[in-house]
Amino acid sequence: MAALKESAGRDRVIHLTLENATGPAVRQVLEGIQGIDSLTTVDETGSGVCVRLTSNGGMDVRGEIYRRIRQTDWVLIELYQETQTLENIFRQLTREN
């Protein structure tokens, strides 16, 4: 049970897809958000970019991400946070024991 509580506080992974944006521009706009540990460009095309962000588990940075995107001319296509599945939790618990 303690391991489950601990896993709830681990890093959050957020996926973001934007039109009319580039990887470097997204990094510049989002890099100052407190709680974001890393930003990785997953895919970049002529029309947009997909990025993967990690933040520490204690902070939900999605609201600030949205506020910063709103100040640009980017189109927000997708913004979601990965969730822990029962299968992943089981694997973590059995790996730790």
C-alpha positions, -999 to +999 in steps of 0.1 A: +000+000+000+029+024+008+043+017-027+010+027-043+009+060-024+045+067-033+038+060-070+010+086-070+037+112-062+061+102-090+067+122-122+037+130-144+040+126-181+021+150-203+016+148-241+010+179-261+002+183-298+002+218-314-004+232-349+015+263-361+043+256-336+079+244-337+099+224-311+122+253-303+094+278-300+074+254-277+105+249-255+110+287-253+074+293-242+071+264-218+106+261-203+100+287-175+070+268-160+078+258-125+076+220-121+085+210-156+115+187-154+120+179-191+105+187-225+112+163-255+101+169-291+085+136-301+075+145-337+077+177-358+061+182-391+056+213-413+022+219-397+030+213-360+048+195-332+042+168-306+061+171-273+064+150-242+068+168-209+076+154-174+068+172-142+073+163-106+043+144-092+034+171-067+025+197-093-002+198-120+013+221-146-015+216-173-033+248-164-002+269-168+007+251-200-027+260-214-025+296-203+009+300-220-004+284-252-034+307-252-010+337-255+003+323-289-012+317-323-008+279-318-037+256-321-040+231-293-048+197-308-042+175-278-032+178-242-033+148-219-016+132-190-006+096-189-024+076-163-012+047-142-030+015-153-036-013-129-012-034-150+016-008-146+010-005-109+011-043-105+044-045-125+059-018-103+048-035-071+060-070-081+093-055-094+099-038-061+094-070-040 
